[in-house]
Amino acid sequence: MISLNRILFPTDFSELSLNALKYARSFVETFKAELHVVHVVDEAALYWTAVAPNSVPVGPSIDELTTLAESDMQRFAQANLDDLKAPLSTEVLTGRPFMEIIRYAREKSIDLVVLGTHGRSGLRHVLLGSVAEKIVRKAPCPVLTIRHPDHEFVMP
């Protein structure tokens, strides 16, 4: 029998994320595990908004984005995890999302990562990459990806 003591649930606070949270909660309750919820503020986003190669990024600073994300995390936890009867850890990280999630999983000896996936394909996948795919490939533990229930499978 497998043993799951620590489950990591990365979130972007989206509806897709809420769908995956159902699965994370179920595993936490079934295995009486700890739930670790993380959100990563993507520092690279600051440079995507720059107008020219040598210009200053337009928009809020990384500190402002982190403060906003911490408030969002508090609201998310109150709205969705207040009734959780298990140890809960929430954290806002900064960096590249897939790298920070993998680092966190290693450092905290996570047994399972549960995350939602947008299911992008084609050019959008090539241009944006897939955080979920990178986590699946490089995580130190099993990863369960949950696609949106409305996502229709189309045979390639």
N, CA, C and O atoms as a GROMACS GRO file, in nm:
protein
  624
    1MET      N    1   0.084  -0.119   0.000
    1MET     CA    2   0.000   0.000   0.000
    1MET      C    3   0.088   0.125   0.000
    1MET      O    4   0.190   0.130   0.068
    2ILE      N    5   0.047   0.224  -0.075
    2ILE     CA    6   0.124   0.347  -0.080
    2ILE      C    7   0.093   0.432   0.043
    2ILE      O    8  -0.012   0.419   0.105
    3SER      N    9   0.188   0.517   0.076
    3SER     CA   10   0.172   0.606   0.190
    3SER      C   11   0.188   0.749   0.140
    3SER      O   12   0.291   0.784   0.083
    4LEU      N   13   0.088   0.830   0.161
    4LEU     CA   14   0.093   0.971   0.124
    4LEU      C   15   0.081   1.053   0.252
    4LEU      O   16  -0.025   1.058   0.314
    5ASN      N   17   0.190   1.118   0.289
    5ASN     CA   18   0.190   1.198   0.411
    5ASN      C   19   0.184   1.348   0.384
    5ASN      O   20   0.130   1.424   0.464
    6ARG      N   21   0.239   1.390   0.270
    6ARG     CA   22   0.244   1.532   0.235
    6ARG      C   23   0.201   1.549   0.089
    6ARG      O   24   0.262   1.493  -0.002
    7ILE      N   25   0.095   1.626   0.070
    7ILE     CA   26   0.041   1.648  -0.064
    7ILE      C   27   0.056   1.796  -0.097
    7ILE      O   28   0.019   1.883  -0.018
    8LEU      N   29   0.110   1.822  -0.215
    8LEU     CA   30   0.131   1.959  -0.260
    8LEU      C   31   0.026   1.995  -0.363
    8LEU      O   32   0.003   1.922  -0.459
    9PHE      N   33  -0.038   2.109  -0.340
    9PHE     CA   34  -0.139   2.160  -0.432
    9PHE      C   35  -0.097   2.300  -0.477
    9PHE      O   36  -0.123   2.398  -0.407
   10PRO      N   37  -0.032   2.312  -0.594
   10PRO     CA   38   0.001   2.444  -0.648
   10PRO      C   39  -0.126   2.507  -0.706
   10PRO      O   40  -0.206   2.437  -0.769
   11THR      N   41  -0.145   2.635  -0.687
   11THR     CA   42  -0.266   2.700  -0.736
   11THR      C   43  -0.236   2.835  -0.798
   11THR      O   44  -0.144   2.906  -0.758
   12ASP      N   45  -0.318   2.868  -0.899
   12ASP     CA   46  -0.316   3.003  -0.955
   12ASP      C   47  -0.446   3.075  -0.918
   12ASP      O   48  -0.475   3.182  -0.972
   13PHE      N   49  -0.522   3.016  -0.828
   13PHE     CA   50  -0.649   3.069  -0.777
   13PHE      C   51  -0.761   3.069  -0.881
   13PHE      O   52  -0.863   3.135  -0.862
   14SER      N   53  -0.743   2.996  -0.989
   14SER     CA   54  -0.843   2.994  -1.096
   14SER      C   55  -0.951   2.889  -1.069
   14SER      O   56  -0.939   2.809  -0.976
   15GLU      N   57  -1.055   2.891  -1.151
   15GLU     CA   58  -1.161   2.790  -1.144
   15GLU      C   59  -1.103   2.651  -1.172
   15GLU      O   60  -1.142   2.553  -1.109
   16LEU      N   61  -1.012   2.645  -1.266
   16LEU     CA   62  -0.946   2.519  -1.299
   16LEU      C   63  -0.875   2.464  -1.175
   16LEU      O   64  -0.878   2.344  -1.149
   17SER      N   65  -0.813   2.551  -1.102
   17SER     CA   66  -0.744   2.513  -0.980
   17SER      C   67  -0.842   2.458  -0.876
   17SER      O   68  -0.811   2.361  -0.807
   18LEU      N   69  -0.958   2.519  -0.867
   18LEU     CA   70  -1.060   2.472  -0.772
   18LEU      C   71  -1.105   2.330  -0.804
   18LEU      O   72  -1.132   2.251  -0.713
   19ASN      N   73  -1.112   2.298  -0.930
   19ASN     CA   74  -1.149   2.162  -0.970
   19ASN      C   75  -1.044   2.062  -0.921
   19ASN      O   76  -1.079   1.955  -0.871
   20ALA      N   77  -0.919   2.096  -0.935
   20ALA     CA   78  -0.810   2.008  -0.890
   20ALA      C   79  -0.806   1.999  -0.737
   20ALA      O   80  -0.763   1.898  -0.682
   21LEU      N   81  -0.849   2.104  -0.669
   21LEU     CA   82  -0.850   2.104  -0.523
   21LEU      C   83  -0.940   1.993  -0.467
   21LEU      O   84  -0.910   1.938  -0.362
   22LYS      N   85  -1.047   1.962  -0.537
   22LYS     CA   86  -1.135   1.852  -0.493
   22LYS      C   87  -1.056   1.722  -0.479
   22LYS      O   88  -1.074   1.648  -0.383
   23TYR      N   89  -0.969   1.696  -0.575
   23TYR     CA   90  -0.888   1.575  -0.574
   23TYR      C   91  -0.784   1.581  -0.461
   23TYR      O   92  -0.764   1.483  -0.389
   24ALA      N   93  -0.718   1.695  -0.447
   24ALA     CA   94  -0.618   1.709  -0.342
   24ALA      C   95  -0.682   1.687  -0.205
   24ALA      O   96  -0.626   1.617  -0.120
   25ARG      N   97  -0.798   1.747  -0.183
   25ARG     CA   98  -0.867   1.730  -0.054
   25ARG      C   99  -0.904   1.584  -0.031
   25ARG      O  100  -0.892   1.535   0.081
   26SER      N  101  -0.949   1.517  -0.133
   26SER     CA  102  -0.987   1.377  -0.119
   26SER      C  103  -0.867   1.291  -0.077
   26SER      O  104  -0.880   1.206   0.010
   27PHE      N  105  -0.752   1.313  -0.140
   27PHE     CA  106  -0.631   1.240  -0.102
   27PHE      C  107  -0.589   1.274   0.041
   27PHE      O  108  -0.549   1.185   0.117
   28VAL      N  109  -0.598   1.400   0.077
   28VAL     CA  110  -0.562   1.443   0.213
   28VAL      C  111  -0.650   1.372   0.316
   28VAL      O  112  -0.601   1.321   0.416
   29GLU      N  113  -0.779   1.370   0.289
   29GLU     CA  114  -0.871   1.307   0.383
   29GLU      C  115  -0.854   1.156   0.387
   29GLU      O  116  -0.855   1.097   0.495
   30THR      N  117  -0.837   1.092   0.273
   30THR     CA  118  -0.821   0.947   0.266
   30THR      C  119  -0.694   0.901   0.336
   30THR      O  120  -0.696   0.802   0.410
   31PHE      N  121  -0.583   0.972   0.313
   31PHE     CA  122  -0.454   0.930   0.368
   31PHE      C  123  -0.417   1.003   0.497
   31PHE      O  124  -0.309   0.981   0.552
   32LYS      N  125  -0.507   1.090   0.544
   32LYS     CA  126  -0.479   1.169   0.665
   32LYS      C  127  -0.343   1.240   0.651
   32LYS      O  128  -0.258   1.234   0.739
   33ALA      N  129  -0.328   1.305   0.538
   33ALA     CA  130  -0.202   1.370   0.502
   33ALA      C  131  -0.205   1.520   0.532
   33ALA      O  132  -0.311   1.576   0.560
   34GLU      N  133  -0.089   1.581   0.525
   34GLU     CA  134  -0.076   1.727   0.533
   34GLU      C  135  -0.105   1.782   0.394
   34GLU      O  136  -0.073   1.719   0.293
   35LEU      N  137  -0.165   1.901   0.388
   35LEU     CA  138  -0.185   1.968   0.260
   35LEU      C  139  -0.096   2.092   0.255
   35LEU      O  140  -0.102   2.177   0.343
   36HIS      N  141  -0.016   2.099   0.151
   36HIS     CA  142   0.070   2.215   0.127
   36HIS      C  143   0.014   2.286   0.004
   36HIS      O  144   0.006   2.228  -0.104
   37VAL      N  145  -0.024   2.412   0.022
   37VAL     CA  146  -0.079   2.491  -0.088
   37VAL      C  147   0.020   2.602  -0.120
   37VAL      O  148   0.058   2.680  -0.032
   38VAL      N  149   0.063   2.608  -0.246
   38VAL     CA  150   0.157   2.713  -0.286
   38VAL      C  151   0.105   2.787  -0.410
   38VAL      O  152   0.035   2.732  -0.495
   39HIS      N  153   0.141   2.913  -0.414
   39HIS     CA  154   0.118   2.996  -0.532
   39HIS      C  155   0.253   3.059  -0.565
   39HIS      O  156   0.324   3.105  -0.476
   40VAL      N  157   0.287   3.060  -0.694
   40VAL     CA  158   0.414   3.118  -0.735
   40VAL      C  159   0.389   3.244  -0.816
   40VAL      O  160   0.320   3.242  -0.917
   41VAL      N  161   0.447   3.355  -0.769
   41VAL     CA  162   0.446   3.479  -0.845
   41VAL      C  163   0.558   3.468  -0.947
   41VAL      O  164   0.675   3.458  -0.911
   42ASP      N  165   0.521   3.468  -1.074
   42ASP     CA  166   0.618   3.448  -1.182
   42ASP      C  167   0.694   3.577  -1.206
   42ASP      O  168   0.641   3.673  -1.263
   43GLU      N  169   0.819   3.580  -1.162
   43GLU     CA  170   0.900   3.701  -1.177
   43GLU      C  171   0.928   3.733  -1.324
   43GLU      O  172   0.955   3.848  -1.358
   44ALA      N  173   0.921   3.633  -1.410
   44ALA     CA  174   0.944   3.657  -1.553
   44ALA      C  175   0.834   3.743  -1.614
   44ALA      O  176   0.857   3.809  -1.715
   45ALA      N  177   0.716   3.744  -1.553
   45ALA     CA  178   0.606   3.824  -1.606
   45ALA      C  179   0.641   3.972  -1.609
   45ALA      O  180   0.589   4.046  -1.692
   46LEU      N  181   0.728   4.015  -1.520
   46LEU     CA  182   0.769   4.156  -1.518
   46LEU      C  183   0.837   4.195  -1.648
   46LEU      O  184   0.823   4.308  -1.694
   47TYR      N  185   0.911   4.102  -1.705
   47TYR     CA  186   0.987   4.134  -1.826
   47TYR      C  187   0.905   4.115  -1.953
   47TYR      O  188   0.941   4.169  -2.058
   48TRP      N  189   0.796   4.039  -1.944
   48TRP     CA  190   0.709   4.024  -2.060
   48TRP      C  191   0.634   4.152  -2.089
   48TRP      O  192   0.592   4.176  -2.203
   49THR      N  193   0.617   4.236  -1.986
   49THR     CA  194   0.539   4.358  -2.005
   49THR      C  195   0.624   4.478  -2.046
   49THR      O  196   0.571   4.586  -2.068
   50ALA      N  197   0.756   4.460  -2.056
   50ALA     CA  198   0.842   4.570  -2.098
   50ALA      C  199   0.813   4.605  -2.244
   50ALA      O  200   0.784   4.517  -2.326
   51VAL      N  201   0.822   4.733  -2.275
   51VAL     CA  202   0.790   4.780  -2.409
   51VAL      C  203   0.904   4.755  -2.507
   51VAL      O  204   0.879   4.720  -2.622
   52ALA      N  205   1.027   4.772  -2.465
   52ALA     CA  206   1.143   4.752  -2.551
   52ALA      C  207   1.249   4.675  -2.473
   52ALA      O  208   1.240   4.663  -2.351
   53PRO      N  209   1.350   4.622  -2.543
   53PRO     CA  210   1.450   4.537  -2.476
   53PRO      C  211   1.517   4.602  -2.354
   53PRO      O  212   1.546   4.534  -2.256
   54ASN      N  213   1.542   4.732  -2.358
   54ASN     CA  214   1.612   4.799  -2.249
   54ASN      C  215   1.519   4.883  -2.162
   54ASN      O  216   1.566   4.963  -2.081
   55SER      N  217   1.391   4.867  -2.177
   55SER     CA  218   1.297   4.950  -2.101
   55SER      C  219   1.268   4.889  -1.965
   55SER      O  220   1.296   4.773  -1.937
   56VAL      N  221   1.210   4.971  -1.882
   56VAL     CA  222   1.170   4.929  -1.748
   56VAL      C  223   1.034   4.860  -1.758
   56VAL      O  224   0.947   4.906  -1.830
   57PRO      N  225   1.016   4.749  -1.686
   57PRO     CA  226   0.886   4.681  -1.691
   57PRO      C  227   0.772   4.774  -1.650
   57PRO      O  228   0.786   4.858  -1.561
   58VAL      N  229   0.660   4.755  -1.718
   58VAL     CA  230   0.541   4.835  -1.689
   58VAL      C  231   0.454   4.752  -1.594
   58VAL      O  232   0.433   4.633  -1.617
   59GLY      N  233   0.404   4.814  -1.491
   59GLY     CA  234   0.315   4.741  -1.400
   59GLY      C  235   0.373   4.733  -1.261
   59GLY      O  236   0.476   4.794  -1.231
   60PRO      N  237   0.306   4.657  -1.175
   60PRO     CA  238   0.348   4.648  -1.036
   60PRO      C  239   0.482   4.577  -1.019
   60PRO      O  240   0.522   4.496  -1.102
   61SER      N  241   0.552   4.610  -0.911
   61SER     CA  242   0.680   4.546  -0.880
   61SER      C  243   0.656   4.405  -0.828
   61SER      O  244   0.543   4.367  -0.796
   62ILE      N  245   0.762   4.328  -0.819
   62ILE     CA  246   0.752   4.191  -0.768
   62ILE      C  247   0.703   4.192  -0.623
   62ILE      O  248   0.629   4.103  -0.582
   63ASP      N  249   0.745   4.292  -0.546
   63ASP     CA  250   0.700   4.303  -0.406
   63ASP      C  251   0.550   4.329  -0.399
   63ASP      O  252   0.480   4.272  -0.315
   64GLU      N  253   0.500   4.416  -0.488
   64GLU     CA  254   0.356   4.444  -0.490
   64GLU      C  255   0.278   4.319  -0.533
   64GLU      O  256   0.173   4.288  -0.476
   65LEU      N  257   0.329   4.249  -0.633
   65LEU     CA  258   0.263   4.127  -0.679
   65LEU      C  259   0.262   4.020  -0.569
   65LEU      O  260   0.164   3.948  -0.553
   66THR      N  261   0.371   4.010  -0.495
   66THR     CA  262   0.380   3.913  -0.386
   66THR      C  263   0.281   3.948  -0.275
   66THR      O  264   0.213   3.859  -0.222
   67THR      N  265   0.274   4.074  -0.239
   67THR     CA  266   0.179   4.118  -0.135
   67THR      C  267   0.036   4.088  -0.179
   67THR      O  268  -0.045   4.041  -0.099
   68LEU      N  269   0.004   4.116  -0.304
   68LEU     CA  270  -0.129   4.086  -0.357
   68LEU      C  271  -0.155   3.935  -0.353
   68LEU      O  272  -0.264   3.892  -0.315
   69ALA      N  273  -0.057   3.856  -0.392
   69ALA     CA  274  -0.072   3.710  -0.393
   69ALA      C  275  -0.091   3.656  -0.251
   69ALA      O  276  -0.166   3.561  -0.231
   70GLU      N  277  -0.025   3.715  -0.154
   70GLU     CA  278  -0.042   3.672  -0.015
   70GLU      C  279  -0.184   3.698   0.033
   70GLU      O  280  -0.243   3.617   0.104
   71SER      N  281  -0.241   3.812  -0.007
   71SER     CA  282  -0.382   3.842   0.026
   71SER      C  283  -0.474   3.744  -0.044
   71SER      O  284  -0.570   3.694   0.014
   72ASP      N  285  -0.444   3.716  -0.171
   72ASP     CA  286  -0.524   3.619  -0.246
   72ASP      C  287  -0.518   3.481  -0.181
   72ASP      O  288  -0.618   3.410  -0.175
   73MET      N  289  -0.400   3.443  -0.133
   73MET     CA  290  -0.384   3.312  -0.069
   73MET      C  291  -0.468   3.304   0.059
   73MET      O  292  -0.532   3.203   0.085
   74GLN      N  293  -0.468   3.411   0.137
   74GLN     CA  294  -0.549   3.412   0.259
   74GLN      C  295  -0.697   3.395   0.226
   74GLN      O  296  -0.767   3.316   0.289
   75ARG      N  297  -0.744   3.469   0.127
   75ARG     CA  298  -0.885   3.459   0.086
   75ARG      C  299  -0.915   3.319   0.032
   75ARG      O  300  -1.019   3.261   0.062
   76PHE      N  301  -0.825   3.266  -0.048
   76PHE     CA  302  -0.842   3.132  -0.106
   76PHE      C  303  -0.853   3.028   0.005
   76PHE      O  304  -0.942   2.943   0.002
   77ALA      N  305  -0.762   3.035   0.101
   77ALA     CA  306  -0.762   2.937   0.211
   77ALA      C  307  -0.889   2.950   0.295
   77ALA      O  308  -0.948   2.849   0.333
   78GLN      N  309  -0.931   3.071   0.325
   78GLN     CA  310  -1.053   3.091   0.404
   78GLN      C  311  -1.176   3.039   0.330
   78GLN      O  312  -1.263   2.976   0.390
   79ALA      N  313  -1.182   3.064   0.201
   79ALA     CA  314  -1.299   3.026   0.122
   79ALA      C  315  -1.304   2.875   0.093
   79ALA      O  316  -1.412   2.819   0.082
   80ASN      N  317  -1.189   2.811   0.081
   80ASN     CA  318  -1.187   2.673   0.031
   80ASN      C  319  -1.127   2.569   0.126
   80ASN      O  320  -1.141   2.449   0.104
   81LEU      N  321  -1.060   2.616   0.232
   81LEU     CA  322  -0.991   2.520   0.318
   81LEU      C  323  -1.020   2.538   0.466
   81LEU      O  324  -0.962   2.470   0.550
   82ASP      N  325  -1.110   2.629   0.498
   82ASP     CA  326  -1.143   2.657   0.638
   82ASP      C  327  -1.193   2.533   0.712
   82ASP      O  328  -1.168   2.518   0.831
   83ASP      N  329  -1.262   2.446   0.642
   83ASP     CA  330  -1.321   2.327   0.705
   83ASP      C  331  -1.230   2.204   0.696
   83ASP      O  332  -1.270   2.095   0.737
   84LEU      N  333  -1.109   2.220   0.643
   84LEU     CA  334  -1.018   2.107   0.628
   84LEU      C  335  -0.974   2.056   0.765
   84LEU      O  336  -0.929   2.134   0.850
   85LYS      N  337  -0.987   1.929   0.786
   85LYS     CA  338  -0.949   1.868   0.913
   85LYS      C  339  -0.815   1.796   0.897
   85LYS      O  340  -0.804   1.676   0.920
   86ALA      N  341  -0.715   1.871   0.857
   86ALA     CA  342  -0.581   1.817   0.835
   86ALA      C  343  -0.481   1.932   0.849
   86ALA      O  344  -0.518   2.048   0.835
   87PRO      N  345  -0.356   1.900   0.877
   87PRO     CA  346  -0.255   2.005   0.882
   87PRO      C  347  -0.246   2.077   0.747
   87PRO      O  348  -0.244   2.014   0.642
   88LEU      N  349  -0.239   2.209   0.752
   88LEU     CA  350  -0.238   2.291   0.631
   88LEU      C  351  -0.121   2.388   0.636
   88LEU      O  352  -0.096   2.453   0.738
   89SER      N  353  -0.051   2.398   0.525
   89SER     CA  354   0.058   2.494   0.511
   89SER      C  355   0.035   2.570   0.381
   89SER      O  356   0.015   2.510   0.276
   90THR      N  357   0.036   2.703   0.389
   90THR     CA  358   0.021   2.785   0.268
   90THR      C  359   0.146   2.871   0.253
   90THR      O  360   0.204   2.918   0.350
   91GLU      N  361   0.184   2.892   0.127
   91GLU     CA  362   0.303   2.972   0.102
   91GLU      C  363   0.296   3.036  -0.036
   91GLU      O  364   0.248   2.976  -0.132
   92VAL      N  365   0.344   3.160  -0.042
   92VAL     CA  366   0.358   3.230  -0.170
   92VAL      C  367   0.507   3.237  -0.199
   92VAL      O  368   0.586   3.283  -0.117
   93LEU      N  369   0.544   3.191  -0.318
   93LEU     CA  370   0.683   3.187  -0.361
   93LEU      C  371   0.702   3.281  -0.480
   93LEU      O  372   0.605   3.319  -0.546
   94THR      N  373   0.826   3.317  -0.508
   94THR     CA  374   0.856   3.396  -0.627
   94THR      C  375   0.960   3.325  -0.709
   94THR      O  376   1.052   3.262  -0.656
   95GLY      N  377   0.946   3.334  -0.840
   95GLY     CA  378   1.040   3.270  -0.931
   95GLY      C  379   0.964   3.215  -1.051
   95GLY      O  380   0.854   3.259  -1.081
   96ARG      N  381   1.025   3.119  -1.118
   96ARG     CA  382   0.959   3.051  -1.228
   96ARG      C  383   0.870   2.943  -1.167
   96ARG      O  384   0.918   2.861  -1.090
   97PRO      N  385   0.741   2.942  -1.201
   97PRO     CA  386   0.649   2.850  -1.132
   97PRO      C  387   0.692   2.705  -1.129
   97PRO      O  388   0.693   2.644  -1.022
   98PHE      N  389   0.728   2.646  -1.243
   98PHE     CA  390   0.762   2.504  -1.241
   98PHE      C  391   0.885   2.477  -1.156
   98PHE      O  392   0.891   2.375  -1.087
   99MET      N  393   0.983   2.566  -1.160
   99MET     CA  394   1.106   2.547  -1.082
   99MET      C  395   1.079   2.557  -0.932
   99MET      O  396   1.130   2.477  -0.854
  100GLU      N  397   1.000   2.655  -0.894
  100GLU     CA  398   0.970   2.674  -0.751
  100GLU      C  399   0.885   2.560  -0.696
  100GLU      O  400   0.904   2.518  -0.582
  101ILE      N  401   0.792   2.510  -0.775
  101ILE     CA  402   0.706   2.400  -0.730
  101ILE      C  403   0.791   2.274  -0.713
  101ILE      O  404   0.774   2.202  -0.614
  102ILE      N  405   0.880   2.247  -0.806
  102ILE     CA  406   0.968   2.130  -0.795
  102ILE      C  407   1.062   2.145  -0.676
  102ILE      O  408   1.083   2.050  -0.601
  103ARG      N  409   1.119   2.264  -0.659
  103ARG     CA  410   1.208   2.289  -0.545
  103ARG      C  411   1.133   2.266  -0.413
  103ARG      O  412   1.185   2.201  -0.322
  104TYR      N  413   1.012   2.320  -0.404
  104TYR     CA  414   0.932   2.304  -0.283
  104TYR      C  415   0.904   2.156  -0.256
  104TYR      O  416   0.916   2.110  -0.143
  105ALA      N  417   0.867   2.083  -0.359
  105ALA     CA  418   0.838   1.940  -0.345
  105ALA      C  419   0.960   1.864  -0.292
  105ALA      O  420   0.946   1.775  -0.207
  106ARG      N  421   1.077   1.899  -0.340
  106ARG     CA  422   1.200   1.832  -0.293
  106ARG      C  423   1.229   1.868  -0.147
  106ARG      O  424   1.254   1.781  -0.064
  107GLU      N  425   1.225   1.998  -0.118
  107GLU     CA  426   1.261   2.045   0.016
  107GLU      C  427   1.165   1.995   0.123
  107GLU      O  428   1.206   1.969   0.236
  108LYS      N  429   1.039   1.981   0.090
  108LYS     CA  430   0.938   1.940   0.188
  108LYS      C  431   0.908   1.790   0.183
  108LYS      O  432   0.817   1.744   0.252
  109SER      N  433   0.981   1.716   0.103
  109SER     CA  434   0.959   1.571   0.088
  109SER      C  435   0.813   1.539   0.057
  109SER      O  436   0.750   1.456   0.123
  110ILE      N  437   0.761   1.607  -0.044
  110ILE     CA  438   0.622   1.589  -0.086
  110ILE      C  439   0.606   1.451  -0.149
  110ILE      O  440   0.692   1.404  -0.223
  111ASP      N  441   0.493   1.386  -0.119
  111ASP     CA  442   0.466   1.252  -0.170
  111ASP      C  443   0.382   1.252  -0.297
  111ASP      O  444   0.387   1.157  -0.375
  112LEU      N  445   0.304   1.358  -0.318
  112LEU     CA  446   0.218   1.368  -0.436
  112LEU      C  447   0.190   1.514  -0.465
  112LEU      O  448   0.162   1.593  -0.374
  113VAL      N  449   0.198   1.550  -0.592
  113VAL     CA  450   0.158   1.684  -0.637
  113VAL      C  451   0.027   1.668  -0.713
  113VAL      O  452   0.014   1.582  -0.800
  114VAL      N  453  -0.070   1.753  -0.679
  114VAL     CA  454  -0.199   1.752  -0.748
  114VAL      C  455  -0.220   1.892  -0.805
  114VAL      O  456  -0.223   1.989  -0.730
  115LEU      N  457  -0.233   1.902  -0.939
  115LEU     CA  458  -0.251   2.033  -0.999
  115LEU      C  459  -0.341   2.028  -1.120
  115LEU      O  460  -0.352   1.925  -1.188
  116GLY      N  461  -0.405   2.139  -1.146
  116GLY     CA  462  -0.488   2.152  -1.264
  116GLY      C  463  -0.403   2.182  -1.385
  116GLY      O  464  -0.294   2.238  -1.374
  117THR      N  465  -0.454   2.144  -1.501
  117THR     CA  466  -0.384   2.174  -1.625
  117THR      C  467  -0.481   2.238  -1.724
  117THR      O  468  -0.597   2.198  -1.734
  118HIS      N  469  -0.432   2.336  -1.796
  118HIS     CA  470  -0.515   2.407  -1.892
  118HIS      C  471  -0.540   2.326  -2.018
  118HIS      O  472  -0.637   2.350  -2.090
  119GLY      N  473  -0.454   2.229  -2.044
  119GLY     CA  474  -0.472   2.145  -2.162
  119GLY      C  475  -0.448   2.219  -2.292
  119GLY      O  476  -0.511   2.191  -2.393
  120ARG      N  477  -0.356   2.316  -2.288
  120ARG     CA  478  -0.324   2.387  -2.412
  120ARG      C  479  -0.256   2.293  -2.510
  120ARG      O  480  -0.188   2.198  -2.472
  121SER      N  481  -0.276   2.322  -2.637
  121SER     CA  482  -0.209   2.242  -2.738
  121SER      C  483  -0.167   2.333  -2.852
  121SER      O  484  -0.200   2.452  -2.854
  122GLY      N  485  -0.095   2.277  -2.944
  122GLY     CA  486  -0.056   2.352  -3.063
  122GLY      C  487   0.035   2.469  -3.032
  122GLY      O  488   0.123   2.460  -2.946
  123LEU      N  489   0.014   2.580  -3.102
  123LEU     CA  490   0.099   2.697  -3.091
  123LEU      C  491   0.097   2.758  -2.950
  123LEU      O  492   0.200   2.802  -2.901
  124ARG      N  493  -0.019   2.760  -2.887
  124ARG     CA  494  -0.027   2.816  -2.751
  124ARG      C  495   0.064   2.736  -2.656
  124ARG      O  496   0.129   2.795  -2.570
  125HIS      N  497   0.068   2.604  -2.673
  125HIS     CA  498   0.153   2.521  -2.589
  125HIS      C  499   0.300   2.551  -2.616
  125HIS      O  500   0.380   2.561  -2.523
  126VAL      N  501   0.336   2.564  -2.743
  126VAL     CA  502   0.475   2.591  -2.781
  126VAL      C  503   0.519   2.727  -2.728
  126VAL      O  504   0.629   2.739  -2.674
  127LEU      N  505   0.435   2.828  -2.742
  127LEU     CA  506   0.472   2.963  -2.700
  127LEU      C  507   0.473   2.979  -2.548
  127LEU      O  508   0.564   3.040  -2.493
  128LEU      N  509   0.372   2.926  -2.482
  128LEU     CA  510   0.360   2.945  -2.339
  128LEU      C  511   0.427   2.835  -2.258
  128LEU      O  512   0.458   2.855  -2.141
  129GLY      N  513   0.450   2.720  -2.320
  129GLY     CA  514   0.502   2.607  -2.245
  129GLY      C  515   0.392   2.556  -2.153
  129GLY      O  516   0.282   2.609  -2.151
  130SER      N  517   0.423   2.455  -2.080
  130SER     CA  518   0.325   2.400  -1.988
  130SER      C  519   0.390   2.378  -1.854
  130SER      O  520   0.478   2.294  -1.839
  131VAL      N  521   0.346   2.455  -1.756
  131VAL     CA  522   0.397   2.439  -1.620
  131VAL      C  523   0.369   2.296  -1.574
  131VAL      O  524   0.456   2.230  -1.518
  132ALA      N  525   0.248   2.248  -1.598
  132ALA     CA  526   0.211   2.113  -1.556
  132ALA      C  527   0.303   2.009  -1.621
  132ALA      O  528   0.350   1.917  -1.553
  133GLU      N  529   0.328   2.023  -1.749
  133GLU     CA  530   0.413   1.924  -1.818
  133GLU      C  531   0.554   1.923  -1.761
  133GLU      O  532   0.612   1.817  -1.743
  134LYS      N  533   0.609   2.041  -1.733
  134LYS     CA  534   0.744   2.048  -1.677
  134LYS      C  535   0.748   1.985  -1.538
  134LYS      O  536   0.846   1.920  -1.502
  135ILE      N  537   0.643   2.005  -1.461
  135ILE     CA  538   0.637   1.946  -1.327
  135ILE      C  539   0.628   1.795  -1.338
  135ILE      O  540   0.697   1.723  -1.265
  136VAL      N  541   0.544   1.746  -1.427
  136VAL     CA  542   0.531   1.601  -1.446
  136VAL      C  543   0.667   1.541  -1.482
  136VAL      O  544   0.703   1.435  -1.430
  137ARG      N  545   0.740   1.606  -1.568
  137ARG     CA  546   0.869   1.552  -1.614
  137ARG      C  547   0.979   1.557  -1.509
  137ARG      O  548   1.067   1.472  -1.508
  138LYS      N  549   0.975   1.656  -1.420
  138LYS     CA  550   1.090   1.679  -1.332
  138LYS      C  551   1.062   1.664  -1.183
  138LYS      O  552   1.156   1.671  -1.103
  139ALA      N  553   0.940   1.643  -1.143
  139ALA     CA  554   0.907   1.634  -1.000
  139ALA      C  555   0.972   1.511  -0.937
  139ALA      O  556   0.990   1.408  -1.003
  140PRO      N  557   1.006   1.522  -0.810
  140PRO     CA  558   1.068   1.409  -0.739
  140PRO      C  559   0.966   1.306  -0.687
  140PRO      O  560   1.003   1.213  -0.616
  141CYS      N  561   0.839   1.325  -0.722
  141CYS     CA  562   0.733   1.238  -0.672
  141CYS      C  563   0.624   1.227  -0.780
  141CYS      O  564   0.630   1.298  -0.880
  142PRO      N  565   0.526   1.140  -0.760
  142PRO     CA  566   0.416   1.132  -0.856
  142PRO      C  567   0.339   1.264  -0.866
  142PRO      O  568   0.330   1.340  -0.770
  143VAL      N  569   0.285   1.288  -0.986
  143VAL     CA  570   0.207   1.410  -1.012
  143VAL      C  571   0.074   1.369  -1.073
  143VAL      O  572   0.069   1.293  -1.170
  144LEU      N  573  -0.033   1.419  -1.015
  144LEU     CA  574  -0.167   1.396  -1.068
  144LEU      C  575  -0.214   1.526  -1.130
  144LEU      O  576  -0.229   1.627  -1.061
  145THR      N  577  -0.237   1.525  -1.261
  145THR     CA  578  -0.287   1.645  -1.329
  145THR      C  579  -0.436   1.627  -1.354
  145THR      O  580  -0.483   1.521  -1.395
  146ILE      N  581  -0.510   1.734  -1.328
  146ILE     CA  582  -0.654   1.733  -1.343
  146ILE      C  583  -0.693   1.836  -1.447
  146ILE      O  584  -0.667   1.955  -1.432
  147ARG      N  585  -0.754   1.789  -1.553
  147ARG     CA  586  -0.799   1.883  -1.654
  147ARG      C  587  -0.940   1.930  -1.618
  147ARG      O  588  -1.010   1.866  -1.539
  148HIS      N  589  -0.980   2.040  -1.676
  148HIS     CA  590  -1.113   2.095  -1.650
  148HIS      C  591  -1.218   1.995  -1.698
  148HIS      O  592  -1.202   1.937  -1.805
  149PRO      N  593  -1.324   1.975  -1.621
  149PRO     CA  594  -1.424   1.876  -1.662
  149PRO      C  595  -1.494   1.910  -1.794
  149PRO      O  596  -1.547   1.820  -1.860
  150ASP      N  597  -1.494   2.036  -1.833
  150ASP     CA  598  -1.556   2.075  -1.959
  150ASP      C  599  -1.462   2.059  -2.079
  150ASP      O  600  -1.504   2.076  -2.194
  151HIS      N  601  -1.335   2.027  -2.050
  151HIS     CA  602  -1.237   2.013  -2.158
  151HIS      C  603  -1.270   1.888  -2.238
  151HIS      O  604  -1.266   1.776  -2.187
  152GLU      N  605  -1.301   1.910  -2.362
  152GLU     CA  606  -1.341   1.798  -2.447
  152GLU      C  607  -1.218   1.737  -2.514
  152GLU      O  608  -1.136   1.810  -2.571
  153PHE      N  609  -1.204   1.606  -2.507
  153PHE     CA  610  -1.092   1.538  -2.570
  153PHE      C  611  -1.119   1.528  -2.721
  153PHE      O  612  -1.226   1.486  -2.764
  154VAL      N  613  -1.020   1.567  -2.799
  154VAL     CA  614  -1.029   1.554  -2.944
  154VAL      C  615  -0.915   1.465  -2.989
  154VAL      O  616  -0.798   1.494  -2.961
  155MET      N  617  -0.947   1.357  -3.058
  155MET     CA  618  -0.845   1.265  -3.104
  155MET      C  619  -0.753   1.336  -3.203
  155MET      O  620  -0.801   1.399  -3.297
  156PRO      N  621  -0.619   1.326  -3.182
  156PRO     CA  622  -0.527   1.393  -3.274
  156PRO      C  623  -0.528   1.331  -3.413
  156PRO      O  624  -0.456   1.376  -3.502
   0.00000   0.00000   0.00000
